[in-house]
Amino acid sequence: MAQQSFGLAVIGCGTIGRVRAQLAREHPSLGWLGVCDINEQARDRLAADVSADYATTSFRELVARPEVDAVVVATDENWHVDPILASVEHGHQLFIEKPLATDPVESARVLAAIEQAGVDAVVGYTQRFRRRFITARQRIHEGAIGDVTTVVTRAFMNRMVPIATLLRTDRRETLTPMVVSGTHSLDVCLWLLEGLKGKEPREVYARSHDKVLGEYGTMDGTLAIFTLADGSLWSMNISWALPATWPGAVYGLEIGIVGSTGVIDIEDTHRDLVLASEQPQSASAGYAPNGYETPRPRYVDFLGSKPNGDDTALGFWGPMREETMTWFNRLLTGQRTHHATAADGHRNLLITMAMDKSARTGRPVELVPEPASLLAD
């Protein structure tokens, strides 16, 4: 039965939590909005900007409120587990920023709790809401290129993203290029192939290096080859160590999908809209979470290269708007959508960590591995 309104709790008032809360305030069916962050300044700033009905530093206090129907978990990557489990205890519907957890065993525990409680939970994989990927998936599934035989994926990212992410925490051992960022391009490729016979990944062999970002406790990039169930091959590569002056504010992605009768070549590099100026671009034009200062001025910008979208005088626009608003409608109508599920999020974590394990050990890893096996070495 459709609901007339919903009450929303947003846990985490940083870059992404702010966007979700702003979009919630725009939705005509929002009945109540509460926000939470241990950073009181960030919390109070967001609470004022979105006219929140309630603000607190305690996520347990927030999810226990009777007005709450659904929860957005947008804390730092290492701190998703407890807010998710607290929300599950109250039976709230969930929007979880990836990953479910940065520990694979904890991720399995979170997924089990969600499934046992019958909670409707989705995970933030915003690329699924870009028109180019939706259209490409449709054509692939219509058989426009025949049987998929080869996939090539290349992601380039500005190093501002890993530096800003890692400076926020001392728990850096699993915050790798693939676990934090490459997971988005991995998810969209798996989604493009979802349901096609024989296209499930069965083995991965990978290599990584850390010449630039090793001092921050992470790798510069990871290159991998997947073997799919029917013998098809997929090359999946990411570098998030590009200079801070690189024109891509965050990322550029290319995906080539070759079939037996055709090919789809997807360019998502944003080089079709370039700004060049004698004046440095503002910090907000790049990756600028709370407390992070851009280390170098940027005079050239690939506009649109922030994967979630852009703040403008007309509001926030981009794929995160479509993703978030579609979820709000899902809350109200119960209609299924193409959001990533909690099971998808768990699978993606295991595969990205399997890539990291292969790079560490120098050996291929069978997919999808048991969570505990990823921590064995």
N, C-alpha and C positions, 0 to 999 in steps of 0.2 A: 504494500500500500504506500502510495506517495506521501511524503511529508510536506508540510506547508513551509517549515522553516527549520534551521539547524543552529545548534550552538557549537562553537569551535574553540578549541584550545590550541595555541601555538607555543610550542616549547622550543626555545632558541630564537633569539631576536637579532641574529646576525644578517648577513646578506640575503640568504634564501628565505629565512623565516620572515623577514621584512616583506619580501615580495609576496609570499603566500598570504600574509595578514592584510596587506594593502588590497589584494585582489578579493579577499573575503569581504572586506568592508564595501567593495563595489557591488557585491552580489545582492540582488534584491531579496533573497530568502534568508540572509544572515539574520538570526534572531539575537545572538549573544556572542561576544568575542572576549576571550581571556588570553593573556600573554605571560610568558615566564622566561626568565634568564637569571643566572647567578651574577651577571654583570648588571648592576642596578641602573647604570647610566644608559646602557643599550636598551634595557627593558623600559625604562621611563620614557625614553625618546620615542620608541615605537608605540608605546601605549598612548602617548599624546598624539602622535601623527595619525593613528587609526581610530582614535576615540574608543579605546578598549574599555569594556565594561569592568574588567578586573585585571590586576597585575600583581605578580608575586615572584619570589625567588624559589618557591617550592613547587616542583612539578607534581608531587604527590597531592599536595593541597589543591592544585588546579584541576587535575583529572578527577578528583573526588567531588567536584562541584556538581550539583544536580542539573545545571543548565547545559553541561557538556554532552554533546552527541558524538563528536568526532575530534580527532587529535592530529596535528601536524608535528612530527618529531624532526626538528631541524637543528639539533645541537651539533657540536664538532663530532667528527667521525668516530672517535673512541668512546663516545658517551651516549650511544643510542639504546643500549640494552635495557637499562632500568626504566627510562620513560616509556619504552614500548611495553614492557611487562606490566607496569603499573596501569597503563591504558587498557591492556588486555583484561586485567582483573576486573575492570569496570565495564567491559563489553563494548568499548568505544570503537567505532570505525577509525582506520588509521591511514594516514599518508606519511610514509617514512622516507626521509632522504637516505640515499644509499650510503653505506651498506647497512644491513640489519645489525651487524657487529663487525669488528675488525679481527676477532678471534673466530675461527671456523667452527669450533665446538660450541661457543656461545651463540653463533648464528643458527646452528642446528637447534639449540634449545629454544631460541626465540621463535623460529619457524614452527616447532612442535607446539609451543604455547598458543600461537595464533591459530593453528589448525584445530587443535583440541577445543579451543573456545568458540570456534566457528566465527571468528571475527573477520570482517571484510577489510583486508589490508592491501595497499598498493605501495610501490616503491618508486621513487623519483628518477625515472629515466626519460628525461625531457626530449631526447632526440626522436623518440617514437612519435612526437607530435609535430615534427617538421614535415611540411607538405611534400618535399622531394622524396623523403623516405617512405611516406604513406603511399605515394604514387608508384614508386619503384616496387614496393612489396606487392601491390595489386597486379602489376604487369608480370612480375615473376610468377605469382600464383596462377595467373591466367595462362601460363605456358609460353609467353612471348619470346623467351630465349631458350626454350627447350629445357633439357636436363642440366642443372647447374653442375659444372665440373671444377671451376676454380674461383676462389675469392681472394682479392688482394685489398688489404686495409692499411692505410697509412695516416697516422695522427701526429700533428706537430702542435706543441703547446709552448706558450711563453713561460719562462722559468719563474715568473712572479707567482704563479699558482702554487707550485710545490713549496717555495720558500715561505709564502704567507701561511700555508697549511701547516708546515712543520714547526714554524716558530711558535705556534699556539700550544704545543704539547711536547712533553718529553717521551711519550710513548710512540716511537717512530718506526719500530721494527717492521711493522706490516703496512706502513703508509708508503707504498711503492707506486711507480707510474701506472701500473695496471690496476691495482686495487682502488686507488683514489680516482683516477681520471680515465685511463684506458678502458675501464669497465663500461663507460658509456658507448664507445664505438664497438666494443665486444657485444654488448646487449643489442644494439641496433642491427648488427649483422646476424646474430642468432634469431632475432625477430623477423628479419627479412626471409630467413630460411625456415622459419617455424612451420612445422606440419608437412614439409616436403620429405618424402621417403628417402631415408639413408643419409640425411644431412646433419645428423647429430654428431658432435665432436667426440672422438674416441681416444685420441692421443695428442699430446703436445710436446714439442721440443723447443727450448728457448735459450736465449743468451741475453745477458744484461751487462752494463758497465756503469761506473760512477765517477768519472774523471772530473766532472763539474760540480755535481750536487752531493758528492760523498761526504763533504764536511757538514752537511745538514742531516745526514743519516738516511739518505735514500739513493736510488739509482737514477741515472740520467735517462735511460731508455731501456726498452725490452723489445727484442725481435723474436718472433716465434713462427713455427709451422705447425698447423693442426692437420691431422688426418681425420677425415669424416668417416662415418660408418660404411659408406659405399666406396671408399677409396679416394673420393674427391679431396682436394687440397685447399687450404686457406692460410694465407700469409697475413699475420696480424702484427703490426709494428707501431710503436709509439716512442716519441721523444718528448719529454717535457722540460728540456734543458735549453731551449732556444733563448737567445739574449732577451733581456728585459726591453730592449729597443726594437725587437721584432714587431712589425706592423700589426700582426695578429694580437688583439688585446688579450685573447685567451687561447683560441685553438683554430686549427684548420684540419679538415678531414677529407680524405679521398677514399672511395670504395669502388672497386671494379669487380663486377660479377659476370663471369664468362659461362655461357651455356652451350649446349650442343648445336643450337641453331641461331645464337645471337649473343649480345653482350649489353649490359647496362653499366654505364660509367657515370658515377655520381661525384660531382665536385662540390664540396661544402667548405671551400677555403676562403670565401668572402672577398676574393680579389676583384670582384665585379663592382665593388663600391669602395673607392679609395679616397681618403682625405689626406692631403699634404699641406702643411702650414709652417710658417716661420716661427709660430708660437707653439710651445709645448702643449700637449693635450692634457686636459684636467685628469686628476687621479681617478675620477668616477668613470672615465672613458676606458680604463683598463680594469685590472683585478685589484680592488681596493677594499678588502674587508676591514672591520673595525680594528684599529691599532696598527695597520700596515701602511707604510709609506713607500711609494714607488721609488726604486733606487736610481733610475735614470729617466730623463725626460724623453718622451716619444713625440716625434714630429710628423710621423706618418701612421695612419691607422686604417686597417681593414674594417670598415664599419660593418656591424652585424656579427662580429666574431666573438661576442660574448654569448655562450651557448644558450643561456636562459632567455635573453632578450635585452631590451634597453629601457631605461627610465627616460621619459620625455615629458614635455609640458602637457602632453595629452594623456599622460598616464604610462603604465608599464605595458610594453608591447613585445611580443615574441612568443616562441613556443611554450614558455612556462605559463603564459596566460591561458592558452588553449588547454594545456595539461591540467592546470589548477581549476579552471572554470568547469571543465568536463568532469572533474572529480566532484565538485560541489553538486553538479546535476546528478551524478551517480548517487550521492548521499540522499538526495531528495526522491529520486525515482526508483532506485534499486537496479537500474539498467546497467548491464555489463559494458565495459569499455576496453580499450586496448592498452590500458596502463600495465606496467610490469607488476606481476603478483609478488607476494612474499617468497613463494617458491622460486620464481625467476631470480629474485634478488639473491637468495641463498646460493642457487646454482652459479650465478655470475661470480660471486665471491670465491667459491671453490675453484672455478676455472682460472680466475686471475691468480689465485694463490698457487695453483698447480703450475702456472707459467713461471712464477717466481721460484718455486721449488726446483723445476727443471733447470732454470738458470743457475741456481746454487749448486746443484749436484752434478750438472753436466750430463744428465740422463733424461730420456723421455719419461713422461708421466702419463699413466692411463687415466682416462676420464670417464665419469666424474668421480674423483677420489673420495674416500671416507674423510671426514673432517679431521679426526685425530692424526691421520697419516701426514697431514700437511705441516704438523708441528714436530714430527718425530726427529727431524735432523736439526 
